[in-house]
Amino acid sequence: MNDADVSKQIQQMVRFIRQEAEEKANEITVSAEEEFNIEKLQLVEAEKKKIRQEYERKEKQVDVRKKIEYSMQLNASRIKVLQAQDDLVNSMKEAAAKELLLVSKDHHKYKKLLKELIVQSLLRLKEPAVLLRCRKSDLELVESVLHSAKQEYSEKAKVHSPEILVDTQVYLPPPASTNSESHGPHCSGGVVLASRDGKIVLENTLDARLDVVFRKKLPEIRKQLFAQTTA
């Protein structure tokens, strides 16, 4: 083999090696581009997912805030309605309390009522001796009906006539003034009876009876007044 043949073979080998290297380089380049594209796509999808999740989180926060604001507004409206209802109910009670002041104006009817209140109190206490308190302005009326009240109690309870001591040292408060609002203690009439040892006290004033009746009738009053509101 002469030098020309050797040179020719060497050139062929070089071309082969170069071709193979180029093909390998192309394969590496293609593979690298594929891996890059795959990784880039994965990164893009991951970022898209993060953006969607962040959007959904903020959307939920906005929705929660809207629900909270709506709930607060609804509660505020309900409180206003309830306050208005309470104001109306209280105004009715205040009007009824003012009407009580007129009861003692009719002495004949009030005298009869005082006797009934005393008898009722005695029947509830069932004590042989009691202390009675009234308004100072009612003292004369109370003393005028004591005898008949004790007699009626004895007949109804079938017991001896009780001993009733009228307290002339401590009186029930006077009636409230009709001209101005009074926030101090006041009494529209009636009596308070207690056992001599003070352990049992029965408040049978007109104001106390109004409170009892009002509490008892309050559900019915609210139903009649606010039936449409609560429906």
Secondary structure, 3 states (H helix, E strand, C coil): CCHHHHHHHHHHHHHHHHHHHHHHHHHHHHHHHHHHHHHHHHHHHHHHHHHHHHHHHHHHHHHHHHHHHHHHHHHHHHHHHHHHHHHHHHHHHHHHHHHHHHHCCCHHHHHHHHHHHHHHHHHHHCCCEEEEECEHHHHHHHHHHHHHHHHHHHHHHCCCCCEEEECCCCCECCCCCCCCCCCCCCCCCEEEEEECCCCCEEEEEHHHHHHHHHHHHHHHHHHHHHHHHHC
